[in-house]
């Protein structure tokens, strides 16, 4: 494997047919998203409006950032099981300090992002499996959050809550933020030359190292970026819920992984798509909404959500099999 | 000039008719037309038997109200203990055009944003059996101070002011319900200076755990005259006393079938008398009717206390027949009863009890 050319741009379409299949593979979550929206609009035409989109996608903003944080880690071939607990901790810090003592809050964020970077260093230096290290960290984040805020409470600073309920022109805030995040991710990860190196560090670290890059440095930087994105997820979530809760977001861990894979990522490392991840996160957050619009009986809802996830993921796997 | 006078008189008439309306809305069932209104239930978790019965109670009462043309439709959505998902489900219910949403919240604070959105959209939000802090929501809940007070009131009706030793069986360390109920017990104990708390164990609302814990502490205790419980632990406590060959003290029961069956058996054998009380899963029906009554124009306070279901000796047989083996006593809360509960809350009177089945 090591002498193979860096398989960084993993997909190189050789003929038009597989090019089409490749496009479909990336486009599948987008198609699933459109189908779900079409069903919701046919049930409730009133939802097809600025206000409708605002309510439908409001709660997907933090999930988009959490999924992008997860994508950074998956890009390196690792997985982050502490993502959801970390977001919960950020909501606690935000609700406790950001309003009255912004300096303390900022310091906490910096320390936590540094801790994330340190995690990357630890995983790299000791060659530890990320799944174990981050699973352990998830309990540490939760523990700190419960010490800081034993019962749900606190309040988001007024400006943060106001920002999250701001209604900008043209599109709801959630769509703007998702689009901007996707664009920024696309430019940095998928288009820039540094992005190629980043993905290469996950796909074929030895080749990247031979080319003169510091894989340690890359890993630390990518983990710090993941921490920063998870901070953004916690901040936006606090703005939406207006309070802190240590147990608010454990579901983000696996929904984030689901969004990355749905959006064309792979656990092997080096293969991720920021645009796909953002669309995947929107799709997953809409899956729950779809069920409440369809009025699925409550006892079936949990299972039905799993079925939707399974169908979309299975569709993607089938397409990637064909494309090979 | 005459036109102004006429207007003035019309305005006065308007005022008086409003006042009359207010007076009527104050007591009894509000009759405003709600036949076109839709009420949804946002539930945080559906995975245990208590919640299943709670959902079923809501659905049955909802179906009946739809058949009686009292409301247009109901819906239930459950999130799998995920607070963010519950928040987005509430946003969806706003979009689906429901007129009222009753909420069993997975978090006391994390739904505040979504609940505020619903209020701003003109939707009536009734949170129940959870301490939602958003002030625009109505809250329907039990008062655990009354729970503790009812337990001690019964004991003092039997023992009077004589000195008595009291054992308290608590729930689980660090649990919110346990903490609030224990605080209620401490408050209620102050009113009975002659009673002495001789011991405290954690029974985890489970018969087997309670039996083990009570058996463990009994040898160190003097004669125990009464046992305070939190429900689910009464049967185990009684078994522990029997195993130690001690006479049965007054053990307050918690509406479980095994507890009531034991009570009946002991009553038939030796005239044993006690008292049982507890929460009911059908509190979802109370929230449903509170929401309907608000839509119908009734004045409802922001906090509505729900009576605990209390069982006294004369009603024991009737209640026991209604409980499935291994189950918890449940009751129907029809519209008139809920209206009476609301009125009692407004007037700060004792809450009406849940009538025994015939």
Interface residues (C-beta under 8 A of the other chain):
Chain A: X44 X46 X47 X51 X52 X55 X56 X58 X59 X60 X62 X63 X151 X152 X153 X154 X161 X164 X237 X239 X240 X241 X242 X243 X244 X245 X247 X248 X249 X250 X251 X252 X285 X288 X289 X291 X292 X293 X295 X297 X298 X299 X301 X302 X305
Chain B: X43 X46 X52 X55 X75 X76 X77 X78 X79 X80 X82 X83 X84 X85 X87 X88 X89 X91 X92 X93 X94 X95 X96 X97 X107 X108 X109 X110 X111 X112 X113 X114 X116 X117 X133 X176
